[in-house]
Amino acid sequence: MLDAIHAKSKSPATVTVAAFALTLGFAELADAAKLAFIIGAFMAGISIGRSRQHERIARDLGAVGNILIPVFFAQIGISADLSAMVKPQVLGIAAVLTVVAVAGKMAAALGAFGIRADRLLIGLGMIPRGEVGLIFASIGLSNGVLGDDQYGALLIVVLLTTILTPPMLRWRLGQAGAAATDDADVTPEPTGGWLSVVRGEIVLDGTPPVSATVPLALRTATLSTSARPSAALLDWFGDHRNVSLAWRMDDTPALVRLLRDDNPKAWRFLDVSGVIERALPEVAASMARRRADLGDLDPIGALRFPMVGRLDDLAPQMGLADDQLVLAAFVSDTCGESGGSGGPGGNPCATTLAQRLVAPAEAERLLAIVADATLLRAGVNDPNAFGEHELLQLATPLASPAHARDAYELAIASGPLPGWQRDALGERLRLVTEALEHPELTGSQANNLAAARRIAAEHLLEETEPIERLRFASNSYLLSHEPSELARQARLVEPLPRSGTVRVAVSPDPEPDHWRIDVACRDITGLLARLTKVLTDHHLEIEAATIATWPDGAVLDSFLVRSRERPAAKLLAEAFEAHLHGALPVAAMPDLTLAFDNHALPWHTSVIVSGPDQPGALLAVSTAFARAKLVVHTARVASRGASIDDRFTVTDRLGHKLTDASMHVVQQYLAGEKTPRWPRR
């Protein structure tokens, strides 16, 4: 009947609703026949299990059960009389019933003759009374068959047998498994392999060595799609349940095939047999976390890997994902919520799992795909998040168009996106790919964009000192300028200016009324804020800025400013030198908002400043950065109507991304809540 309903219905949920109605009907019939309603529900379950739609029905009804079952246990607790449960008479009855319950189950296990089984283990497994005992006890109480004392005694028995059984099972499993860890009875492997399918059962042919546990488990899981493991095969895995297992890289292709099949029954077998827990403990821990997640209403959600599934869904649009991309999605699914910093690539769980699955070089690339997918997806809510230098910084670790494409696919598979965000992500991929396909990358010496620009700039220089200066420049600085600009600025820095001396070079920008002002000097506290103040005082509107520093104290600040007339380099140099010392009296601007993002870029923290457009805003922000002892690497200044939309990339003094504490300190300085003593130099 259910199969017919599914075939004729337009909604896939119809068959689940019909099954739920069938269950309620059977329960009502059982109640009308003076039987427990759970008997009727059980019979309905047996009937539903014969339907071809039973897996979907079980999954959907499991979600309903996750809501209703806690309500049932709450009702049991409400009905319990705690004062009655501590009476000596009740405790005595509970003790006698517990002894009888344990002894009865142990005696019943003796009936398991004629089969190869551990009777003690069977008896221990039957001890718990569990939910069914609670149901019958509550029915007895509601019908007046049981009094409060008997009901309390039965609750104690249920609790005791349920709590005591797991440690006893672990003890017995440990004893039984310790005796079956050698290879004394191993037989030669048959020509057709250790496993075969006979009349719908997965049969073990011979006695394999313990070292074959993982590959046999993976093969059994794969075959479980259309067959069930035989009793002898399950016994073999049970006999070796305490053997320590090590994952071999030769097992990884079988794992990939299993991931592509997306068969929850296969993962259930690997989980129940204990193979996952011993061979891939990171995956077992992830399953346990998802199983404990009360917000996940899917009863088999712990046995699924969402990102791997989405990659399969994307195959008609993007093509079949290769094995490495599937493994990257698997690592991200497994370790995405287990902590760590700097993306999954900085997550110990992801690193350990990747190194188990593949060789070190492949593991590094796999982790890079995961981390770069996070970078590509970060900031997708803001289409203006990346300018040219940020895109080039993003392109540098991506290394190749193929790697960028893999990271893009994984970013799409990370979760659903609205159409406009997906379009923005696609545009970001296009720009990054264009950068990676730049002709400068074809040189044999250039292994990334930053190196390509440095080499191109070196070809424009003849002097040794400027060339050496560029070789020690940061990637972010190299990516922010064209080779001709890098060559000009390197000449400006060399030789290193004396303390208190500032060199300034002014050159026209291709855009009308725009000028590039390069400033070279020695580093001092609050340098960007001091230079910004001078430019503001000279009525030069700053639109962008980049900063480069070197270990010997050299600094090169490059500003793009707007002015109808060419700024005078000599006058600016004198003004800069005059403002290198002394405090910076800057008013607080609490109406400006700072938004920090540690995930959008590989090396720096991205900071977006928004708020009302007002004179001195850039000066206030740069001063707050200076007082918090941050290094500003790039700055983009923009206005939208009466509001500003300034973007900075910053790090701490050691070149690390900002911590939450550092972010809080910057916000305090900008709001005027923190007013430290400004150092004089």
C-alpha positions as MATLAB code, in Angstrom:
seq = 'MLDAIHAKSKSPATVTVAAFALTLGFAELADAAKLAFIIGAFMAGISIGRSRQHERIARDLGAVGNILIPVFFAQIGISADLSAMVKPQVLGIAAVLTVVAVAGKMAAALGAFGIRADRLLIGLGMIPRGEVGLIFASIGLSNGVLGDDQYGALLIVVLLTTILTPPMLRWRLGQAGAAATDDADVTPEPTGGWLSVVRGEIVLDGTPPVSATVPLALRTATLSTSARPSAALLDWFGDHRNVSLAWRMDDTPALVRLLRDDNPKAWRFLDVSGVIERALPEVAASMARRRADLGDLDPIGALRFPMVGRLDDLAPQMGLADDQLVLAAFVSDTCGESGGSGGPGGNPCATTLAQRLVAPAEAERLLAIVADATLLRAGVNDPNAFGEHELLQLATPLASPAHARDAYELAIASGPLPGWQRDALGERLRLVTEALEHPELTGSQANNLAAARRIAAEHLLEETEPIERLRFASNSYLLSHEPSELARQARLVEPLPRSGTVRVAVSPDPEPDHWRIDVACRDITGLLARLTKVLTDHHLEIEAATIATWPDGAVLDSFLVRSRERPAAKLLAEAFEAHLHGALPVAAMPDLTLAFDNHALPWHTSVIVSGPDQPGALLAVSTAFARAKLVVHTARVASRGASIDDRFTVTDRLGHKLTDASMHVVQQYLAGEKTPRWPRR';
ca = [
       0.000    0.000    0.000;
       2.746    2.458    0.937;
       4.603    1.736   -2.294;
       1.421    2.465   -4.262;
       0.877    5.723   -2.373;
       4.455    6.782   -3.082;
       4.104    5.987   -6.786;
       0.929    8.069   -7.182;
       1.702   10.972   -4.840;
       3.198   14.245   -6.020;
       4.974   15.026   -2.759;
       7.671   12.718   -1.332;
       6.345   13.489    2.165;
       2.972   11.876    1.421;
       4.213    8.361    2.090;
       5.596    9.437    5.484;
       2.262   10.989    6.467;
       0.483    7.794    5.385;
       2.891    5.664    7.436;
       2.361    7.886   10.487;
      -1.418    7.578   10.092;
      -1.053    3.801    9.743;
       0.977    3.669   12.962;
      -1.619    5.676   14.882;
      -4.387    3.477   13.495;
      -2.669    0.259   14.582;
      -1.991    1.718   18.030;
      -5.661    2.677   18.385;
      -6.772   -0.801   17.314;
      -4.459   -2.391   19.888;
      -5.846   -0.133   22.589;
      -9.407   -1.035   21.561;
      -8.469   -4.705   21.867;
      -7.319   -4.073   25.476;
      -3.657   -4.425   24.452;
      -0.867   -1.966   25.010;
      -0.863    0.629   22.226;
       2.854    0.022   21.657;
       1.966   -3.497   20.461;
      -0.080   -1.996   17.635;
       2.644    0.517   16.831;
       5.198   -2.293   16.747;
       3.089   -4.325   14.320;
       2.721   -1.245   12.128;
       6.499   -0.860   12.147;
       6.944   -4.458   10.987;
       4.579   -3.790    8.078;
       6.286   -0.524    7.151;
       9.665   -2.265    7.220;
       8.586   -4.416    4.257;
       7.963   -1.330    2.113;
      10.604   -0.137   -0.332;
      10.224    3.324    1.205;
      11.073    2.205    4.740;
      14.386    4.108    4.916;
      12.795    7.452    4.056;
       9.898    6.791    6.443;
      12.322    5.868    9.235;
      14.333    9.050    8.640;
      11.272   11.322    8.628;
       9.541    9.668   11.576;
      12.833    9.720   13.471;
      12.699   13.521   13.330;
       9.206   13.396   14.863;
      10.460   10.971   17.497;
      13.270   13.336   18.469;
      10.571   15.815   19.479;
       7.998   13.491   21.071;
      10.285   11.041   22.915;
      11.660   13.696   25.338;
       8.041   14.682   26.054;
       7.287   11.044   26.947;
      10.193   10.854   29.398;
       9.202   14.195   30.897;
       5.713   12.752   31.524;
       7.280    9.708   33.211;
       9.243   11.993   35.505;
       6.172   14.074   36.304;
       4.294   10.939   37.324;
       7.079    9.721   39.597;
       6.759   10.251   43.361;
      10.313   10.819   44.574;
       9.327   10.633   48.206;
       7.896    7.148   47.626;
      11.072    5.978   45.848;
      13.238    6.511   48.945;
      11.016    4.520   51.300;
      12.778    1.426   52.756;
       9.908   -0.759   51.550;
      10.214    0.559   47.982;
      13.998    0.163   47.992;
      13.647   -3.403   49.232;
      11.167   -4.273   46.468;
      13.476   -2.644   43.907;
      16.477   -4.642   45.129;
      14.577   -7.952   44.894;
      13.210   -7.099   41.430;
      16.686   -6.101   40.218;
      18.190   -9.406   41.353;
      15.337  -11.311   39.718;
      15.708   -9.277   36.503;
      19.432   -9.918   36.230;
      19.184  -13.595   37.143;
      16.286  -14.151   34.745;
      18.150  -12.692   31.792;
      21.308  -14.597   32.576;
      19.278  -17.827   32.756;
      17.521  -17.000   29.479;
      20.881  -16.651   27.755;
      21.563  -20.330   28.407;
      19.007  -21.080   25.706;
      21.423  -19.848   23.042;
      22.743  -23.307   22.253;
      23.728  -24.656   18.866;
      25.330  -21.351   17.790;
      28.787  -19.861   18.224;
      27.982  -17.111   20.713;
      29.038  -15.696   24.070;
      26.099  -16.579   26.340;
      27.295  -14.299   29.138;
      27.458  -11.400   26.714;
      23.938  -12.175   25.485;
      22.627  -12.258   29.031;
      24.238   -8.956   29.945;
      22.823   -7.377   26.808;
      19.264   -8.372   27.770;
      19.396   -6.913   31.292;
      18.176   -3.313   30.622;
      14.412   -2.807   30.899;
      14.552    0.591   29.152;
      11.696    2.422   27.475;
       9.327   -0.545   27.139;
       9.485   -1.165   30.872;
       8.687    2.486   31.523;
       5.741    2.363   29.132;
       4.172   -0.670   30.779;
       4.811    0.788   34.231;
       3.063    4.038   33.280;
       0.128    2.084   31.783;
      -0.158    0.092   35.019;
      -0.108    3.273   37.098;
      -2.728    5.027   34.982;
      -5.056    1.977   35.107;
      -4.688    1.548   38.874;
      -2.935   -1.790   38.570;
       0.174   -0.410   40.266;
       0.356    1.781   43.306;
       2.862    4.559   43.862;
       5.226    2.223   45.748;
       5.270   -0.450   43.042;
       5.627    2.206   40.332;
       8.567    3.796   42.150;
      10.231    0.388   42.607;
       9.883   -0.378   38.888;
      11.388    3.003   37.986;
      14.394    2.223   40.193;
      14.803   -1.178   38.509;
      14.677    0.408   35.044;
      17.241    3.033   36.024;
      19.608    0.563   37.694;
      19.536   -1.997   34.880;
      19.982    0.715   32.258;
      22.932    2.359   34.044;
      24.757   -0.816   35.096;
      24.620   -2.661   31.782;
      27.022   -0.543   29.624;
      30.060   -0.919   31.962;
      29.362   -4.655   32.331;
      29.169   -5.027   28.548;
      32.470   -3.149   28.127;
      34.077   -5.447   30.705;
      32.853   -8.597   28.971;
      33.728   -7.316   25.495;
      37.224   -6.542   26.713;
      37.652  -10.035   28.134;
      36.236  -11.817   25.096;
      38.067   -9.679   22.573;
      41.452  -10.085   24.255;
      41.428  -13.792   23.460;
      40.917  -13.343   19.699;
      43.659  -11.009   18.515;
      46.170  -13.387   17.001;
      46.483  -14.870   13.514;
      46.851  -18.513   14.554;
      43.972  -19.786   12.358;
      44.614  -17.652    9.251;
      43.951  -19.372    5.934;
      45.265  -18.416    2.480;
      43.194  -15.746    0.722;
      40.843  -17.260   -1.878;
      41.272  -16.306   -5.532;
      38.057  -14.292   -5.500;
      38.924  -12.450   -2.296;
      37.815  -12.848    1.296;
      34.209  -11.780    0.695;
      31.451  -12.974   -1.581;
      27.694  -12.423   -1.815;
      25.570  -15.560   -1.539;
      21.753  -15.322   -1.611;
      21.740  -11.744   -0.343;
      24.333  -12.331    2.385;
      27.932  -11.110    2.547;
      29.886  -14.274    3.347;
      33.417  -14.569    4.705;
      35.449  -17.123    2.730;
      38.231  -18.360    4.996;
      39.920  -16.777    7.998;
      41.709  -13.526    7.122;
      44.526  -11.976    9.178;
      43.807   -9.226   11.677;
      45.678   -6.756    9.447;
      42.869   -7.119    6.879;
      40.234   -5.708    9.259;
      40.030   -2.210    7.736;
      39.929   -3.227    4.036;
      37.427   -5.991    4.841;
      35.233   -3.536    6.752;
      35.287   -1.071    3.854;
      34.459   -3.813    1.367;
      31.633   -5.091    3.585;
      30.273   -1.550    3.908;
      30.308   -1.142    0.123;
      28.482   -4.446   -0.423;
      25.902   -3.623    2.267;
      24.028   -1.511   -0.286;
      22.467   -4.663   -1.717;
      23.293   -7.403    0.816;
      23.565   -7.946    4.549;
      26.575   -9.258    6.500;
      26.313  -12.916    7.495;
      26.422  -14.008   11.127;
      29.878  -15.544   10.662;
      31.229  -12.296    9.229;
      29.802  -10.275   12.101;
      31.301  -12.766   14.553;
      34.722  -12.322   12.939;
      34.561   -8.547   13.353;
      33.265   -8.988   16.901;
      36.150  -11.296   17.791;
      38.611   -8.570   16.750;
      36.788   -5.594   18.222;
      39.670   -4.769   20.596;
      42.459   -4.946   18.033;
      44.286   -1.676   17.450;
      43.862   -0.584   13.838;
      45.990    1.719   11.711;
      44.696    3.383    8.563;
      46.784    2.688    5.492;
      46.805    4.990    2.499;
      45.952    1.966    0.336;
      42.546    1.984    2.053;
      41.726    5.545    0.946;
      40.418    4.717   -2.580;
      37.843    2.388   -1.013;
      36.855    5.204    1.360;
      36.331    7.560   -1.595;
      34.059    5.019   -3.294;
      32.094    4.740   -0.069;
      31.725    8.518    0.142;
      30.464    8.694   -3.430;
      27.855    5.970   -2.723;
      26.318    8.026    0.133;
      24.925    4.915    1.840;
      24.070    5.506    5.539;
      23.851    1.734    6.140;
      27.511    1.406    5.164;
      28.561    4.022    7.710;
      26.294    2.455   10.310;
      28.174   -0.819    9.888;
      31.580    0.886   10.152;
      30.410    2.721   13.251;
      28.845   -0.273   15.011;
      31.795   -2.559   14.228;
      34.139   -0.050   15.882;
      36.369    0.192   12.800;
      35.859    3.949   12.400;
      36.611    4.608   16.066;
      39.906    2.714   15.891;
      41.105    3.552   12.369;
      39.754    7.104   11.915;
      39.103    8.472   15.408;
      38.535   12.009   14.063;
      35.561   10.754   12.041;
      34.171    8.837   15.028;
      34.426   11.962   17.195;
      32.604   13.981   14.534;
      29.817   11.402   14.375;
      29.488   11.500   18.149;
      29.210   15.305   18.119;
      26.529   15.250   15.448;
      24.665   12.448   17.194;
      24.579   14.537   20.370;
      23.305   17.619   18.521;
      19.691   18.048   19.658;
      19.114   20.549   16.855;
      19.617   17.884   14.180;
      16.252   16.200   13.691;
      17.600   13.757   11.091;
      18.133   10.442   12.955;
      20.788    9.354   10.445;
      22.351   12.803   10.091;
      25.465   11.588   11.927;
      25.992    9.039    9.139;
      25.972   11.616    6.342;
      28.567   14.073    5.073;
      26.701   17.124    3.738;
      29.525   18.753    1.762;
      30.354   15.490    0.024;
      26.682   15.125   -0.878;
      26.501   18.667   -2.251;
      29.543   18.025   -4.450;
      27.617   15.132   -5.964;
      24.593   17.403   -6.489;
      26.826   19.940   -8.279;
      28.208   17.310  -10.680;
      25.682   18.082  -13.492;
      26.814   21.740  -13.469;
      30.527   21.474  -12.651;
      31.443   17.923  -13.574;
      32.314   14.989  -11.339;
      34.594   16.040   -8.488;
      37.975   14.310   -8.424;
      39.043   12.137   -5.503;
      41.104   14.849   -3.826;
      38.191   17.283   -3.839;
      35.922   14.587   -2.355;
      38.481   13.999    0.407;
      38.744   17.754    1.014;
      34.967   17.893    1.504;
      35.190   14.855    3.807;
      37.872   16.525    5.943;
      35.853   19.741    6.092;
      32.677   17.858    7.071;
      34.564   15.960    9.758;
      36.682   18.706   11.293;
      34.850   21.907   10.419;
      33.380   22.275   13.934;
      36.150   20.785   16.060;
      37.986   24.021   16.801;
      41.299   25.397   15.669;
      42.189   28.688   14.113;
      43.070   29.932   10.727;
      40.550   27.732    8.974;
      40.640   23.958    8.773;
      44.188   24.132    7.531;
      45.135   25.334   11.039;
      42.892   22.764   12.691;
      44.777   19.826   14.293;
      41.853   17.518   13.516;
      41.972   18.369    9.795;
      45.754   18.096    9.649;
      45.840   14.704   11.378;
      42.992   13.278    9.300;
      44.485   14.461    6.000;
      47.853   12.957    6.878;
      46.174    9.623    7.644;
      44.392    9.534    4.305;
      47.060   10.581    1.810;
      50.791   11.179    1.403;
      52.269   14.347    2.980;
      52.430   16.341   -0.279;
      48.834   15.427   -1.142;
      47.725   16.189    2.420;
      49.205   19.678    2.137;
      47.289   20.356   -1.068;
      44.109   18.868    0.378;
      44.327   21.173    3.405;
      45.068   24.089    1.096;
      41.844   23.420   -0.829;
      39.871   23.462    2.431;
      41.523   26.657    3.697;
      41.277   28.456    0.330;
      37.597   27.529   -0.012;
      37.062   29.300    3.299;
      38.944   32.342    1.974;
      36.917   32.457   -1.234;
      33.633   32.203    0.633;
      34.587   34.727    3.337;
      33.200   38.178    2.731;
      30.731   36.910    0.127;
      28.062   39.083    1.757;
      30.024   42.157    0.687;
      30.629   42.419   -3.083;
      33.111   45.271   -2.477;
      35.222   43.338    0.021;
      38.208   42.916   -2.308;
      40.184   45.452   -4.277;
      42.961   44.553   -6.703;
      45.679   43.991   -4.118;
      43.384   41.863   -1.909;
      42.434   39.745   -4.922;
      46.113   39.301   -5.797;
      46.871   38.359   -2.201;
      44.036   35.834   -2.400;
      45.332   34.524   -5.731;
      48.868   33.943   -4.478;
      48.160   30.915   -2.228;
      45.727   29.517   -4.805;
      48.776   29.025   -7.056;
      46.982   27.712  -10.165;
      43.610   28.018  -11.947;
      42.899   24.311  -11.302;
      43.467   24.727   -7.565;
      41.322   27.868   -7.573;
      38.536   25.933   -9.307;
      38.680   23.171   -6.686;
      38.521   25.730   -3.876;
      35.568   27.419   -5.615;
      33.632   24.142   -5.921;
      34.240   23.353   -2.264;
      33.151   26.874   -1.298;
      29.882   26.383   -3.198;
      29.410   22.979   -1.549;
      29.937   24.483    1.916;
      26.276   25.473    2.052;
      23.427   27.063    0.099;
      23.889   30.629   -1.143;
      21.404   33.156   -2.549;
      21.774   33.738   -6.275;
      23.526   37.104   -5.962;
      26.083   35.733   -3.501;
      26.826   32.789   -5.754;
      27.273   35.211   -8.662;
      29.674   37.269   -6.523;
      31.643   34.134   -5.699;
      31.798   33.248   -9.385;
      33.037   36.730  -10.242;
      35.702   36.439   -7.564;
      36.849   33.159   -9.122;
      36.978   34.793  -12.560;
      39.157   37.666  -11.330;
      41.474   35.345   -9.426;
      41.791   33.036  -12.436;
      42.639   35.978  -14.678;
      45.375   36.999  -12.262;
      46.761   33.474  -12.141;
      46.817   33.264  -15.936;
      48.802   36.509  -16.228;
      51.772   36.118  -18.590;
      54.167   37.103  -15.794;
      53.570   33.690  -14.248;
      55.082   31.829  -17.188;
      58.629   32.621  -16.112;
      60.411   29.700  -14.515;
      61.533   31.821  -11.543;
      58.053   32.991  -10.627;
      56.191   30.503   -8.478;
      53.490   33.000   -7.471;
      52.243   36.483   -8.301;
      54.316   38.262   -5.673;
      57.521   36.682   -6.950;
      56.536   37.504  -10.517;
      56.146   41.201   -9.741;
      59.396   41.308   -7.793;
      61.343   39.703  -10.641;
      59.780   42.077  -13.181;
      60.755   45.066  -10.994;
      64.317   43.761  -10.583;
      64.702   43.730  -14.370;
      64.062   47.495  -14.307;
      66.857   48.107  -11.786;
      70.594   48.108  -12.194;
      71.707   49.038   -8.678;
      72.326   46.218   -6.228;
      70.835   47.910   -3.142;
      67.299   48.484   -4.506;
      67.223   44.918   -5.851;
      68.163   43.558   -2.410;
      65.531   45.802   -0.840;
      62.800   44.239   -2.993;
      63.961   40.727   -2.183;
      63.108   41.339    1.482;
      59.771   43.081    0.781;
      56.510   41.541    1.981;
      54.173   39.788   -0.418;
      51.339   42.186    0.386;
      53.496   45.154   -0.638;
      54.676   43.489   -3.858;
      51.105   42.655   -4.822;
      49.936   46.229   -4.259;
      52.087   47.851   -6.966;
      53.061   47.437  -10.586;
      56.706   46.508  -11.307;
      57.537   50.058  -12.462;
      56.217   51.487   -9.177;
      58.180   48.918   -7.148;
      61.399   49.878   -8.947;
      60.813   53.606   -8.374;
      60.001   53.129   -4.702;
      63.009   50.858   -4.101;
      65.290   53.610   -5.423;
      63.577   56.082   -3.100;
      64.273   53.950   -0.004;
      67.946   53.356   -0.866;
      70.126   54.320    0.814;
      68.199   54.079    4.088;
      67.206   57.636    5.193;
      68.761   59.020    8.348;
      66.618   59.315   11.450;
      64.326   62.344   11.141;
      64.748   62.564    7.356;
      61.856   61.983    4.969;
      62.139   61.497    1.204;
      59.087   62.225   -0.946;
      58.405   61.467   -4.612;
      55.275   62.652   -6.426;
      54.202   61.107   -9.728;
      50.996   61.436  -11.773;
      48.435   58.639  -11.776;
      46.712   57.616  -15.029;
      43.412   58.924  -13.641;
      43.081   62.719  -14.023;
      43.683   64.844  -10.883;
      45.173   61.867   -9.054;
      48.743   61.694   -7.758;
      50.916   58.993   -6.249;
      52.895   60.252   -3.240;
      55.684   57.899   -2.100;
      57.170   58.571    1.335;
      60.394   56.886    2.519;
      61.756   57.209    6.074;
      62.581   55.251    9.210;
      59.766   53.664   11.164;
      58.435   55.442   14.240;
      55.368   55.020   16.444;
      52.180   56.237   14.753;
      53.863   56.998   11.431;
      50.762   56.454    9.281;
      48.687   58.702   11.534;
      51.352   61.443   11.377;
      51.639   61.276    7.589;
      47.861   61.237    7.235;
      47.576   64.382    9.347;
      50.001   66.254    7.080;
      48.162   65.233    3.921;
      44.847   66.221    5.500;
      46.253   69.611    6.525;
      47.384   70.156    2.896;
      43.813   69.436    1.694;
      44.853   66.305   -0.172;
      42.027   63.755   -0.323;
      43.452   60.280    0.334;
      41.840   57.496   -1.694;
      44.237   54.610   -1.078;
      47.396   53.801    0.821;
      49.885   50.941    1.061;
      52.641   50.469    3.613;
      55.833   48.428    3.412;
      58.270   47.881    6.274;
      61.659   46.157    6.466;
      63.598   44.627    9.378;
      66.218   47.414    9.247;
      63.545   50.010   10.101;
      62.901   51.290    6.575;
      59.324   52.285    5.731;
      57.740   53.083    2.379;
      54.245   54.580    2.534;
      52.525   55.119   -0.801;
      49.401   57.299   -1.009;
      46.995   57.848   -3.885;
      45.555   61.331   -3.436;
      43.219   63.577   -5.368;
      44.172   67.185   -6.083;
      43.750   69.564   -9.021;
      47.335   70.712   -8.675;
      50.469   68.608   -8.377;
      51.542   68.411   -4.714;
      55.000   69.855   -4.000;
      57.313   67.055   -2.900;
      59.757   69.357   -1.092;
      57.036   71.101    0.937;
      55.486   67.783    1.885;
      58.861   66.389    2.969;
      59.453   69.374    5.252;
      55.954   69.056    6.739;
      56.392   65.328    7.290;
      59.703   65.864    9.087;
      58.127   68.515   11.298;
      55.390   66.100   12.404;
      57.573   63.080   13.139;
      57.663   63.990   16.832;
      55.122   65.033   19.406;
      51.674   63.839   20.385;
      48.709   63.571   18.074;
      45.703   65.372   19.591;
      42.865   63.525   17.895;
      39.231   63.691   18.957;
      37.423   60.444   19.498;
      34.925   59.321   16.862;
      32.576   56.877   18.620;
      30.092   57.020   15.749;
      32.492   55.108   13.484;
      32.025   51.332   13.373;
      34.809   48.782   12.888;
      34.111   45.335   11.394;
      36.970   42.800   11.639;
      37.366   39.657    9.507;
      40.169   37.134   10.077;
      38.962   34.714    7.401;
      38.837   36.788    4.222;
      42.607   36.990    3.584;
      45.444   34.512    4.069;
      47.899   36.812    5.877;
      46.056   39.861    7.233;
      42.980   40.887    9.178;
      40.491   42.824    7.083;
      38.930   45.881    8.747;
      35.937   47.796    7.358;
      35.264   51.253    8.790;
      31.772   52.656    8.322;
      29.930   55.658    9.651;
      29.189   59.302    8.827;
      31.632   61.040    6.483;
      33.384   63.766    8.474;
      36.741   65.563    8.412;
      39.533   63.704   10.174;
      37.900   60.268   10.020;
      40.901   58.601    8.361;
      43.242   60.343   10.792;
      41.195   59.104   13.769;
      41.207   55.520   12.514;
      44.935   55.462   11.684;
      45.707   56.956   15.101;
      43.612   54.263   16.816;
      45.551   51.618   14.885;
      48.843   53.192   15.923;
      47.909   53.381   19.583;
      46.873   49.715   19.503;
      50.349   48.943   18.067;
      48.996   47.554   14.802;
      50.700   47.525   11.413;
      48.571   48.817    8.546;
      49.468   47.161    5.237;
      46.877   48.618    2.861;
      44.066   51.132    2.987;
      41.215   51.949    0.626;
      39.162   55.053    1.266;
      35.694   55.485   -0.207;
      32.502   57.416    0.439;
      28.898   56.482   -0.229;
      26.765   59.556   -0.026;
      27.192   60.904    3.494;
      28.885   57.741    4.783;
      32.409   56.360    4.588;
      33.366   52.831    3.572;
      37.101   52.568    4.333;
      38.914   49.231    4.179;
      42.206   48.315    5.802;
      44.360   45.203    6.046;
      46.275   45.041    9.320;
      48.375   42.748   11.527;
      50.005   43.014   14.905;
      53.691   43.936   15.278;
      54.720   40.305   14.753;
      52.797   39.982   11.493;
      49.986   37.874   12.994;
      46.266   38.341   12.504;
      44.463   40.198   15.271;
      43.091   38.514   18.363;
      39.712   39.411   19.870;
      41.546   41.366   22.572;
      43.415   43.467   19.989;
      40.178   44.218   18.141;
      38.551   45.371   21.365;
      41.477   47.683   22.170;
      41.241   49.386   18.745;
      37.528   49.982   19.231;
      38.187   51.490   22.671;
      40.772   53.907   21.268;
      38.495   54.995   18.430;
      35.575   55.529   20.801;
      37.727   57.537   23.240;
      37.250   54.993   26.028;
      40.991   54.388   26.278;
      43.423   57.307   26.333;
      46.985   56.081   26.836;
      49.987   58.257   27.130;
      51.353   58.870   23.636;
      55.075   57.983   23.399;
      57.454   60.724   22.275;
      60.379   59.907   20.022;
];
